[in-house]
Amino acid sequence: MPWSRNERRVVVTAALLIGSGQGLAAHQVRLLDVWINGQSADANAFIVEEDGRFFASAQAMAAWRLKPVDLARSIDGVPHHGLYAWRPQLRASTQRLELSAGSAAFTGQVLNMAGSAQASAALSENSLGLALDYTLNMDRYSQDNQASQSSAYLDLRAFGLPGQGGLRHSGVLQLGALPGNDPRFRRLDTAWYRADPDTLWRTTVGDTLSCGGELAPTLRFAGVQVRSDFGLQPEQVYHPLPSVQGSAQVPSGIDLLINDRPAGSVAVGSGPFSLDTLPTVTGAGEIRIVQRDLQGIEQVRSVPYYTSPRLLRSGLTDSCFEAGALRLNYGLPSDRYAERFAAVSVRHGWSNTLTAQARVETSELVRSLRVGGHWIPSQWAVLSAQSAFSQTDGVGSGHSLRLGMERITRQYHLSASIESADDNFRQLDGSRAPSRRTALFGGWTLGQTSWSAGGIWQIGATGVRTRVLTASMQRRVGADWHMGLSALQRERRWSLAVMLTRQLDTDTTVAVLAQGGREDALTVQAQRYEPATGGQGWRVQGSTGQARALGAWSHLGDAGRVELQAARLAGSNDTAVRATASGDVIWLGGMPVLGRSLGEGVAAQIEVEGMPGVGVQLNHRDVAVTDQHGRAWLYGLQPWEDNVIGISAEALPMDMLLSFPEMRLRPRAQSVVQAKFPARRSRSVLLEVLRPDGEPVAAGSRARRTDEAPGSGAPFAQDGKVFLNDVQDVNRIRIEGPQGVCHLLFQAPDAAIIQPEIGPLTCQEHPP
């Protein structure tokens, strides 16, 4: 009888001991069953015994997660550690070595609660191409003077350039007669961009927005911007999340509840543990940990937490470097570039409860320093503080200060802030900030009703006082209706609104809106949205307001969307008419194709080889059907995120085989990608086979192709018949059974014949 693997290891180890001149009298190697705290840790462990003391290799100790209590000792060239600290007991009758270790004796374990999530897809490489988004508007708003206005918004982008960068150029084209000397085409933005999800850096050259964040107002400029962008890896969480620590004497199961809702389960081994990457939560709450060991003993602990996306995780840094020329009056005839500037912004998470931020700006007129931070004291709320200093030519130095607080719980939320700026403080573009601004907002949930209220009190830079008060309520009424109340006070005048909405089906809603105050009106509206796969939509509306009646019809197709609107205006016999067409022209080599607008999303051309009329899904929703060439266009994919593309299996023929049922695409922003589902038809035959002696092949025998593994293949039924799937034009079959082995060579009939019957054929004793 051949030796087992463990027996060979014992013999080899013993031989090494003898060969090295160290006799078994000095120490001997035992193959033992190691148990720790009453639980099996290693059924086949090599333990060295020397004068009644036991030693285990460093590798075995690491596998058991026991922390060594002595320096490593080399035995036969392998580092070993003593086990005396855990009171080893050898049971000779069972060859079991029992150890007793407290939880502190084990190394810590960090468990990822999101470990069950599927791995992200690889970043999809873009093919070189062009896409032109367009929106055409044609308005006719008076029958008396035939007044009309037409315009086209155009957004041209080139993607898949060297380095996986892209270019984008957008503008508005005015059609028809123009007043004065206005240009017919008004450029909006022109920029080259590139994003690297590995380094989380985004680079833009051209027109873009400044990244002042919470410290400074966002301004338009043209120049160079290099900034970190955590959105390039959206599956990662960059703000602090609560973590749970504990310890287990023996292996245990952990059930996690966040705000009394199950949030996952995990098994832990003996020793200390830490549960990281908990589900994303915001605000205040409580984590409850239910720990059960193998004996059924249960422990329950509660851990309060407070988290906020305003903070960065400890050690993370968010940076932005930018320089260029400020842009004023964007989109207007007076659009122009003004003074040059440069700025640097930095945010850093000093701990999971403290994030600091700073920004330095300099332009031809203004130099400023802004500092601030967010702090969560005692898991209570987010406290914020910002201070800014400016030096302006011809004005002097100025200062501003902002203090804020935010608390969010399951039942309510509350935020408050106060800002002040002196007369000399200036923003980067030279504008003045409000002298004082106070804001207070809050909301709470009571049963099925949600309430919110807030107010802003402001003294402008010129001393103008402004007060705005808001209040709202949301509640479900019955099983089908939803009610909303809102109130707004501005300049000491109130506006009130009551809205009732009902969802008739997934695409159709009806709504009733009553308004009072500044403009009294009663509006009734019914609307049906176009299905995602394409189709018609409509909207009808009647009102006592400015537009007494309105009707609209729309259609969403593979080539874009069109909409026609007509409104009857109050106080006149005029009818306003609007026609809108939007879509995209995509070029990926060959002939350009018409498609739906890309907007800020991504489009994908999906091919199911040779399969027209097959449904294609995006994130498990039917959104498209393949054309006569087996291709379909998908719109609205999210950039930098995993988009699940699948095939509706019920639409596939029974003989169609896919290499994989779904794929994950992670496209770059502002691009178009291509992907293919390799598919082929499976040809099947019913084969009748006779042995060389003329007898049918016995039932239970198996037929397999010569390139298949032994034991596979299809079983024979009575009368020597076997059903074979996925046959080729020429097939070599091996038949194995109680009658012995024989071989068969046959040619499949025409693929147009569905499941043909072949035979009887006679197999041969030797391969043909």
Helices and strands as residue ranges (DSSP letters): H 5-19, E 28-36, E 39-50, E 53-57, H 58-64, E 73-75, E 78-82, G 84-86, E 89-91, E 96-99, G 103-105, E 109-112, E 129-140, E 148-161, E 165-175, E 185-196, E 201-209, E 220-228, G 230-232, E 244-248, E 252-258, E 261-268, E 271-276, E 283-293, E 298-307, E 317-328, E 336-351, E 354-363, E 366-375, G 377-379, E 382-392, E 396-408, E 412-421, E 436-446, E 449-459, E 465-477, E 481-490, E 493-503, E 508-516, E 521-528, E 535-543, E 547-557, E 560-569, E 575-587, E 593-595, E 602-608, E 615-618, E 621-625, E 631-637, E 643-647, G 649-651, E 656-658, E 662-665, E 672-677, E 679-681, E 685-690, E 702-705, E 714-715, G 718-720, E 721-724, E 730-737, E 740-747, E 757-762
